[in-house]
Amino acid sequence: MKFSKINRWIPAIFLLGMLLDGQLSSIMESITRGRCFTFSGLLLLMFLLGAKSLNKRYLLILAAVIGFLGDVYFTGIVGLNTFLYPLLTFGMIYWKDVINQNILTQLAGFIVVFTMYQVFLAFLQVLFQLVTINSILFVVSILGPSILFNLLVFIVFIWPLRWIFRMKVKS
């Protein structure tokens, strides 16, 4: 597998995205004073754009590693993101030609993937009895505000990320 210079930086870019994701979520929690729990989906946007330009196996391994590191760093519960990131990334790779046609399909795909991530994450947390969730409060206090916030994340980060992933030479 031949890598260009940008490929050597891809893991660091994804790691930075993971850390920025956590910071954006913390900032939004402090802005809303804990009334809403707004989660950033920057890392999912990076996986979405990477699905078009990065090697499939490379991206799936990267998704598992970043998911594991995110689990260890943010929650201490290994498994949720380690499972969800590769699963959703596989779906993004499968649908990459549909999702990555233009910026509007990328936005729609991003919202769908982010919503699936939040719903799957909540389902797994309830399944493993980590939390109890009222579905109406989940939609009003977590999912809705998170989708609105991620529209802003998409607008701010889409062009720099498209530029980064366009620089990659396909292997």
HELIX and SHEET records of a PDB file:
HELIX    1   1 LYS A    5  ILE A   31  1                                  27    
HELIX    2   2 LEU A   42  SER A   53  1                                  12    
HELIX    3   3 LYS A   56  GLY A   70  1                                  15    
HELIX    4   4 ASP A   71  THR A   75  3                                   5    
HELIX    5   5 LEU A   80  TYR A   94  1                                  15    
HELIX    6   6 LYS A   96  ILE A   99  1                                   4    
HELIX    7   7 ILE A  103  LEU A  127  1                                  25    
HELIX    8   8 SER A  135  PHE A  138  1                                   4    
HELIX    9   9 VAL A  139  LEU A  143  3                                   5    
HELIX   10  10 GLY A  144  MET A  167  1                                  24    
END                                                                             
